[in-house]
Amino acid sequence: MADVRSMDRQGRRMDARDRLIVALYAQLKAERETRETLEWAIRNGAISQEVLEAIAADPVPVVTSEDIASLEKIIALDERRKPNRN
């Protein structure tokens, strides 16, 4: 797969496109977890009509530069924990 890019093994930082992909993945994962929890709560009658209306009216937060910086720190920590494969 020629189009697949790998992380630099010498520890260089991710480029902007890689950071965006990671941030979007984290956001998608959080949204899926939220949706699954909400579906469970609705099926089990754990949420009132007022709460559902508040959830529906609440705007979806955007990914901020702070979110991306936090993700970069997590990735850097994970990279340091991996054993050296050389």
Backbone as CSV, one residue per row, in Angstrom:
resi,resn,N_x,N_y,N_z,CA_x,CA_y,CA_z,C_x,C_y,C_z
1,MET,0.841,-1.176,0.000,0.000,0.000,0.000,0.882,1.234,0.000
2,ALA,1.083,1.760,-1.175,2.002,2.879,-1.342,1.513,4.154,-0.678
3,ASP,0.208,4.310,-0.538,-0.330,5.544,0.030,-0.307,5.572,1.553
4,VAL,-0.028,4.456,2.191,-0.028,4.405,3.650,1.284,4.963,4.169
5,ARG,1.174,5.930,5.074,2.370,6.562,5.635,2.614,6.002,7.020
6,SER,3.859,5.801,7.358,4.175,5.307,8.695,4.803,6.421,9.518
7,MET,4.697,6.284,10.827,5.312,7.257,11.723,6.830,7.129,11.627
8,ASP,7.506,8.233,11.739,8.960,8.248,11.721,9.464,7.549,12.974
9,ARG,10.273,6.550,12.814,10.746,5.768,13.963,11.864,6.467,14.734
10,GLN,12.399,7.559,14.222,13.427,8.301,14.935,12.816,9.297,15.913
11,GLY,11.513,9.310,16.041,10.873,10.149,17.046,10.500,11.541,16.582
12,ARG,10.526,11.802,15.287,10.102,13.116,14.811,8.616,13.292,15.040
13,ARG,8.213,14.538,15.095,6.808,14.844,15.356,5.947,14.513,14.140
14,MET,4.673,14.298,14.400,3.727,14.061,13.314,3.490,15.369,12.567
15,ASP,3.202,15.250,11.289,2.868,16.463,10.547,1.400,16.820,10.801
16,ALA,0.973,17.935,10.253,-0.376,18.445,10.518,-1.451,17.456,10.075
17,ARG,-1.229,16.791,8.971,-2.226,15.833,8.480,-2.364,14.650,9.438
18,ASP,-1.232,14.152,9.952,-1.284,13.054,10.916,-1.992,13.476,12.197
19,ARG,-1.700,14.691,12.662,-2.354,15.186,13.882,-3.856,15.315,13.675
20,LEU,-4.251,15.775,12.508,-5.675,15.902,12.214,-6.348,14.534,12.212
21,ILE,-5.703,13.557,11.615,-6.264,12.205,11.581,-6.445,11.671,12.994
22,VAL,-5.443,11.845,13.836,-5.531,11.374,15.220,-6.649,12.098,15.964
23,ALA,-6.739,13.404,15.781,-7.781,14.182,16.464,-9.169,13.758,16.000
24,LEU,-9.334,13.557,14.708,-10.632,13.131,14.193,-10.987,11.727,14.667
25,TYR,-9.996,10.855,14.747,-10.235,9.509,15.274,-10.706,9.580,16.725
26,ALA,-10.030,10.394,17.532,-10.414,10.524,18.939,-11.825,11.082,19.069
27,GLN,-12.157,12.054,18.248,-13.498,12.636,18.292,-14.543,11.609,17.868
28,LEU,-14.276,10.868,16.812,-15.212,9.851,16.350,-15.422,8.778,17.414
29,LYS,-14.336,8.348,18.041,-14.433,7.334,19.091,-15.283,7.844,20.254
30,ALA,-15.057,9.072,20.676,-15.838,9.650,21.774,-17.312,9.762,21.396
31,GLU,-17.587,10.162,20.169,-18.978,10.274,19.725,-19.658,8.916,19.684
32,ARG,-18.942,7.890,19.246,-19.520,6.540,19.223,-19.824,6.053,20.634
33,GLU,-18.885,6.267,21.557,-19.103,5.854,22.940,-20.289,6.598,23.549
34,THR,-20.392,7.882,23.257,-21.512,8.678,23.760,-22.830,8.161,23.197
35,ARG,-22.856,7.894,21.904,-24.078,7.398,21.266,-24.488,6.044,21.843
36,GLU,-23.520,5.137,22.046,-23.829,3.828,22.618,-24.401,3.963,24.028
37,THR,-23.811,4.841,24.826,-24.300,5.059,26.182,-25.695,5.663,26.167
38,LEU,-25.906,6.617,25.293,-27.219,7.253,25.181,-28.275,6.242,24.727
39,GLU,-27.937,5.409,23.745,-28.878,4.385,23.289,-29.247,3.438,24.421
40,TRP,-28.254,3.028,25.206,-28.522,2.142,26.337,-29.452,2.821,27.338
41,ALA,-29.157,4.080,27.655,-29.968,4.810,28.629,-31.404,4.980,28.142
42,ILE,-31.585,5.243,26.856,-32.936,5.393,26.308,-33.687,4.064,26.364
43,ARG,-33.025,2.982,25.946,-33.670,1.662,25.971,-34.099,1.262,27.377
44,ASN,-33.341,1.678,28.380,-33.618,1.289,29.756,-34.410,2.340,30.528
45,GLY,-34.898,3.349,29.844,-35.734,4.362,30.482,-35.024,5.184,31.534
46,ALA,-33.724,5.367,31.368,-32.939,6.068,32.385,-32.840,7.570,32.148
47,ILE,-33.458,8.062,31.076,-33.329,9.483,30.750,-34.719,10.093,30.596
48,SER,-34.919,11.238,31.231,-36.202,11.940,31.129,-36.286,12.693,29.799
49,GLN,-37.484,13.098,29.458,-37.711,13.875,28.236,-36.912,15.176,28.257
50,GLU,-36.831,15.825,29.421,-36.105,17.094,29.543,-34.617,16.911,29.258
51,VAL,-34.063,15.818,29.754,-32.634,15.552,29.523,-32.388,15.280,28.044
52,LEU,-33.258,14.511,27.415,-33.112,14.246,25.980,-33.170,15.534,25.168
53,GLU,-34.080,16.437,25.534,-34.167,17.719,24.836,-32.899,18.542,25.033
54,ALA,-32.350,18.520,26.239,-31.115,19.261,26.510,-29.949,18.685,25.712
55,ILE,-29.879,17.366,25.631,-28.812,16.721,24.858,-28.937,17.088,23.383
56,ALA,-30.156,17.048,22.862,-30.373,17.363,21.448,-30.040,18.819,21.129
57,ALA,-30.249,19.712,22.084,-30.001,21.136,21.859,-28.542,21.529,22.070
58,ASP,-27.766,20.669,22.725,-26.375,20.986,23.042,-25.525,20.897,21.779
59,PRO,-24.768,21.944,21.452,-23.927,21.887,20.250,-22.778,20.892,20.423
60,VAL,-22.376,20.304,19.310,-21.253,19.375,19.316,-19.964,20.182,19.425
61,PRO,-19.117,19.872,20.415,-17.874,20.633,20.547,-16.915,20.342,19.386
62,VAL,-16.126,21.335,19.037,-15.138,21.162,17.970,-13.807,20.733,18.577
63,VAL,-12.957,20.167,17.750,-11.617,19.803,18.184,-10.790,21.077,18.253
64,THR,-10.145,21.297,19.389,-9.346,22.503,19.571,-7.866,22.178,19.474
65,SER,-7.049,23.206,19.399,-5.598,22.994,19.367,-5.127,22.360,20.669
66,GLU,-5.820,22.649,21.772,-5.472,22.019,23.047,-5.746,20.515,22.998
67,ASP,-6.837,20.122,22.345,-7.142,18.699,22.187,-6.036,18.000,21.402
68,ILE,-5.610,18.628,20.319,-4.555,18.043,19.493,-3.252,17.959,20.276
69,ALA,-2.924,18.997,21.041,-1.701,18.977,21.851,-1.760,17.851,22.881
70,SER,-2.910,17.654,23.497,-3.058,16.568,24.471,-2.864,15.211,23.809
71,LEU,-3.441,15.040,22.636,-3.275,13.783,21.911,-1.823,13.547,21.524
72,GLU,-1.129,14.612,21.119,0.283,14.472,20.770,1.097,14.018,21.979
73,LYS,0.780,14.550,23.162,1.483,14.135,24.381,1.237,12.664,24.676
74,ILE,-0.013,12.236,24.528,-0.345,10.834,24.775,0.398,9.931,23.803
75,ILE,0.416,10.303,22.542,1.117,9.503,21.535,2.608,9.456,21.830
76,ALA,3.185,10.587,22.219,4.614,10.626,22.543,4.922,9.719,23.728
77,LEU,4.073,9.735,24.742,4.276,8.856,25.897,4.169,7.396,25.488
78,ASP,3.196,7.076,24.645,3.052,5.704,24.166,4.270,5.265,23.366
79,GLU,4.798,6.164,22.536,5.975,5.829,21.735,7.181,5.540,22.626
80,ARG,7.319,6.279,23.726,8.448,6.052,24.638,8.333,4.720,25.362
81,ARG,7.118,4.253,25.562,6.903,2.996,26.286,7.131,1.774,25.416
82,LYS,7.059,1.943,24.108,7.238,0.808,23.209,8.688,0.337,23.252
83,PRO,8.886,-0.981,23.237,10.266,-1.487,23.211,10.938,-1.146,21.887
84,ASN,12.240,-0.945,21.939,13.006,-0.636,20.737,13.071,-1.877,19.860
85,ARG,12.584,-1.769,18.643,12.526,-2.929,17.741,13.722,-3.004,16.810
86,ASN,14.709,-2.185,16.993,15.886,-2.214,16.105,16.859,-3.259,16.519
